[in-house]
């Protein structure tokens, strides 16, 4: 009896160690996947505070909570779809990921173009007149989040595509929960910083008052820095996705060139790994900028020229013109 109990305890200990190792593997893989999605995460964090601009302070956190709940729903749908693709048609993952990478390049290049030209597209007003204004705003924010969430989860899935099905599922769930909590937790802090600063600025202590006033003045700069970093991160991540995707599909020349440039920097003693990463990152960013500029031109310049040239004459108009000449 004692021997049987000891064997049972040994088995339980082995199972516990296996579960712990599996949990560590999932945590490590989730961390790697989350880091790869950093570009989209930063952009998501920069975009979301715009949705609660001019909202009553008492409604800011409830609105962010509802958007975060919608974001979790988006990720749940995407995870199911992504797992089915990876299980039954895994060859579609690289093209889909490259499509998302091209979109990131487009978004980043468009932001660069806006900064260069000074023409900024006006954001959708947060507060519109009417009883359903808040619902419309939240619905629009959740729709925008769906695109960003799809990119995040596809990037994460690509990092763990070789894992078993249930491990992939667990990792994607962890990444989805972690990134949603991170993004909307940071957003909640950002949108309340003004209120915190104003509250501190009203205190009697001169030091606290100065800190509160400085906090209020600093928030526009903080948002601008986040937006700028998000722009660069989108170009870097999008360009890297496209370079790796092209390499996997057989077009190896672009990424081979990046490796050739990276090797001398990586060989520098002491700081080689950092320099090599910087070279790879800068090359990916520039490649993303070039691809994004092409997509921006196709998406904006070509339709604008078509509009400026006017609509093509209808058959009846052409016939009438012909008769007039006669």
C-alpha positions in Angstrom: 0.0 0.0 0.0 2.8 2.4 1.0 4.6 1.5 -2.3 1.6 2.2 -4.3 1.1 5.5 -2.6 4.7 6.4 -3.2 4.4 5.5 -6.9 1.3 7.6 -7.2 3.0 10.6 -5.6 6.0 10.2 -8.0 3.6 10.2 -10.9 1.9 13.3 -9.6 5.3 15.0 -9.2 6.2 14.1 -12.7 2.9 15.4 -14.1 3.4 18.6 -12.0 6.9 19.1 -13.5 5.6 18.5 -17.0 2.7 21.0 -16.4 5.2 23.6 -15.0 7.5 23.1 -18.0 4.6 23.4 -20.4 3.5 26.6 -18.6 7.0 28.0 -18.8 7.1 27.2 -22.6 3.8 28.9 -23.2 4.8 31.9 -21.1 8.1 32.2 -23.0 6.5 31.8 -26.4 3.8 34.3 -25.5 6.4 36.8 -24.6 8.2 36.3 -27.9 5.0 36.6 -29.9 4.0 39.8 -27.9 7.3 41.4 -28.6 6.9 40.8 -32.4 3.5 42.5 -32.3 5.0 45.6 -30.6 4.6 47.9 -33.7 0.8 47.4 -33.8 0.5 47.6 -30.0 2.2 51.0 -29.9 0.0 52.3 -32.7 -3.1 50.9 -31.0 -2.1 52.7 -27.8 -1.5 56.0 -29.7 -4.8 55.8 -31.6 -7.3 54.8 -28.9 -7.1 58.0 -26.7 -8.5 60.0 -29.6 -11.8 58.3 -29.1 -12.4 59.8 -25.7 -11.4 63.3 -26.7 -13.9 65.9 -25.4 -15.8 63.2 -23.5 -17.1 64.0 -20.0 -14.4 62.8 -17.5 -16.9 60.5 -15.8 -17.5 58.6 -19.1 -13.9 58.1 -20.1 -13.1 54.9 -18.3 -16.5 53.3 -19.0 -16.0 53.9 -22.7 -12.5 52.5 -22.6 -13.8 49.5 -20.8 -16.4 48.9 -23.4 -13.9 49.3 -26.2 -11.6 46.8 -24.4 -14.4 44.3 -24.1 -15.1 44.7 -27.8 -11.4 44.2 -28.5 -11.4 40.9 -26.5 -14.4 39.8 -28.6 -12.5 40.7 -31.8 -9.5 38.6 -30.7 -11.6 35.6 -29.8 -13.1 35.5 -33.3 -9.6 36.0 -34.9 -8.0 33.3 -32.7 -10.6 30.7 -33.8 -10.2 31.7 -37.5 -6.4 31.8 -37.3 -6.2 28.4 -35.5 -8.4 26.8 -38.2 -6.2 28.2 -40.9 -3.0 27.1 -39.3 -4.4 23.6 -38.8 -5.9 22.9 -42.2 -4.4 25.4 -44.7 -1.1 26.6 -43.1 0.3 27.7 -46.4 -2.1 30.7 -46.3 -0.5 32.1 -43.2 2.5 33.7 -44.9 0.5 35.5 -47.6 -2.1 36.7 -45.0 0.7 37.9 -42.8 2.4 39.7 -45.7 -1.0 41.3 -46.5 -1.1 42.6 -42.9 2.5 43.8 -43.2 1.7 45.7 -46.3 -1.2 47.4 -44.5 1.2 48.3 -41.7 3.6 49.9 -44.2 0.7 51.8 -45.8 -0.4 53.2 -42.4 3.1 54.1 -41.5 3.9 55.7 -44.8 0.6 57.7 -44.7 1.6 59.1 -41.3 5.0 60.1 -42.7 3.3 61.8 -45.7 1.0 63.7 -43.3 4.0 64.9 -41.3 5.9 65.9 -44.4 3.0 67.8 -46.1 1.3 69.1 -43.0 -2.1 67.7 -44.1 -3.6 65.8 -41.3 -6.8 63.9 -41.7 -9.3 65.0 -39.1 -10.1 62.3 -36.6 -13.7 61.3 -36.2 -15.2 63.5 -33.4 -15.6 61.6 -30.2 -18.8 63.4 -29.2 -21.5 63.8 -31.8 -24.9 65.2 -31.2 -27.7 62.7 -30.5 -28.5 60.0 -27.9 -26.7 57.2 -29.9 -23.4 59.1 -30.3 -21.5 57.1 -27.7 -22.7 53.8 -29.1 -21.6 54.9 -32.7 -18.2 56.0 -31.4 -17.6 52.7 -29.5 -18.8 50.7 -32.5 -16.3 52.6 -34.8 -13.5 52.1 -32.3 -14.1 48.4 -32.0 -14.2 48.1 -35.8 -10.8 49.8 -36.1 -9.5 47.6 -33.3 -10.6 44.5 -35.3 -8.0 45.4 -38.0 -5.2 46.0 -35.4 -6.2 42.9 -33.4 -6.1 40.7 -36.6 -2.5 42.0 -37.3 -1.4 41.3 -33.7 -2.8 37.8 -33.6 -1.5 36.8 -37.0 2.0 38.1 -36.1 1.8 36.1 -32.8 0.5 33.0 -34.6 3.4 33.1 -37.1 5.8 33.0 -34.2 4.3 29.8 -32.8 3.2 28.1 -36.0 5.3 25.0 -35.3 3.7 24.4 -31.8 1.0 21.7 -31.3 -2.6 22.9 -31.8 -3.6 23.3 -28.1 -0.3 25.0 -27.3 -0.9 27.4 -30.1 -4.4 28.0 -28.8 -3.1 28.7 -25.3 -0.4 31.0 -26.5 -2.8 33.1 -28.6 -5.2 33.4 -25.7 -2.4 34.5 -23.4 -1.1 37.0 -26.0 -4.7 38.3 -26.6 -5.4 38.9 -22.9 -2.0 40.3 -22.2 -1.9 42.8 -25.0 -5.5 43.9 -24.5 -4.8 44.5 -20.8 -1.6 46.3 -21.6 -3.0 48.6 -24.4 -6.2 49.6 -22.6 -4.5 49.8 -19.2 -2.0 52.2 -20.6 -4.7 54.1 -22.5 -6.8 54.4 -19.3 -3.7 55.9 -17.5 -3.1 58.3 -20.4 -6.6 59.7 -20.6 -6.8 60.3 -16.9 -3.4 62.0 -16.6 -4.9 65.4 -17.4 -7.4 64.9 -14.6 -4.7 63.8 -12.2 -2.6 66.8 -13.2 -5.4 69.2 -12.7 -6.2 67.7 -9.3 -2.6 68.0 -8.2 -2.3 71.5 -9.6 -5.1 72.5 -7.2 -3.3 71.4 -4.1 -1.8 73.8 -1.6 1.8 72.5 -1.8 3.8 74.5 -4.3 5.9 71.4 -5.3 2.8 69.3 -5.9 1.1 72.2 -7.8 4.1 72.6 -10.1 4.2 68.8 -10.7 0.5 68.8 -11.6 0.8 71.7 -14.0 3.8 70.1 -15.6 1.9 66.9 -16.0 -0.9 68.6 -17.8 1.5 70.5 -20.1 3.5 67.3 -20.8 0.5 65.2 -22.0 0.4 66.5 -25.6 4.1 65.8 -26.0 3.7 62.3 -24.5 0.9 61.6 -27.0 3.0 63.0 -29.9 6.0 60.8 -28.9 3.8 57.7 -28.7 2.4 58.5 -32.1 5.9 59.0 -33.7 7.2 55.8 -32.2 4.2 54.0 -33.4 4.7 55.3 -36.9 8.3 54.0 -37.0 7.3 50.7 -35.4 4.7 50.1 -38.0 7.2 50.6 -40.8 9.8 48.5 -39.1 7.4 45.6 -38.3 5.6 45.8 -41.7 8.9 45.9 -43.6 10.3 43.0 -41.6 7.2 40.9 -42.2 7.4 41.5 -46.0 11.2 40.8 -46.1 10.8 37.5 -44.3 7.7 36.6 -46.3 9.4 37.2 -49.6 12.4 35.1 -48.4 10.1 32.2 -47.5 8.2 32.4 -50.8 11.5 32.2 -52.8 12.3 35.9 -53.5 15.5 35.8 -51.3 17.4 38.7 -52.8 16.0 41.6 -50.6 16.5 39.8 -47.3 19.9 38.4 -48.4 21.0 42.0 -49.0 19.9 42.9 -45.5 21.9 40.0 -44.1 25.0 41.1 -46.1 24.7 44.6 -44.5 24.1 43.2 -41.1 27.1 40.8 -40.9 29.9 43.5 -40.7 28.0 45.3 -37.9 27.3 42.0 -36.0 31.0 41.2 -36.1 32.0 44.3 -34.0 33.3 43.1 -30.6 31.1 43.8 -27.6 28.2 45.6 -29.4 27.9 43.4 -32.5 24.5 42.0 -31.6 23.1 45.5 -30.9 24.6 47.0 -34.1 23.4 44.0 -36.2 19.9 44.4 -34.8 19.9 48.1 -35.6 21.1 47.5 -39.2 18.3 44.9 -39.7 15.7 47.2 -38.1 16.7 50.3 -40.2 16.7 48.2 -43.4 13.3 46.8 -42.5 12.0 50.3 -41.8 13.3 51.7 -45.1 11.9 48.8 -47.0 8.6 49.3 -45.3 8.6 53.0 -46.1 9.3 52.2 -49.8 6.5 49.6 -50.0 4.1 51.9 -48.0 4.8 54.9 -50.3 3.9 52.8 -53.3 0.7 51.7 -51.7 -0.2 55.2 -50.6 0.4 56.4 -54.1 -1.9 53.8 -55.5 -4.5 54.4 -52.9 -4.6 58.2 -53.1 -2.8 59.7 -56.1 -4.3 57.4 -58.8 -7.9 57.9 -57.7 -7.3 61.7 -57.3 -6.0 61.9 -60.9 -9.0 60.0 -62.1 -11.3 62.4 -60.3 -9.5 65.4 -61.7 -9.8 64.1 -65.3 -13.6 63.8 -64.8 -15.9 60.9 -65.4 -15.7 59.1 -68.7 -18.5 60.0 -71.1 -21.4 57.6 -71.3 -22.3 55.9 -74.5 -25.3 58.3 -75.0 -23.1 61.3 -74.4 -20.5 60.1 -76.8 -23.2 59.4 -79.4 -24.6 62.9 -78.9 -21.2 64.5 -79.4 -20.8 62.5 -82.6 -24.1 63.7 -83.9 -23.3 67.3 -83.0 -20.1 67.1 -85.1 -22.1 65.8 -88.0 
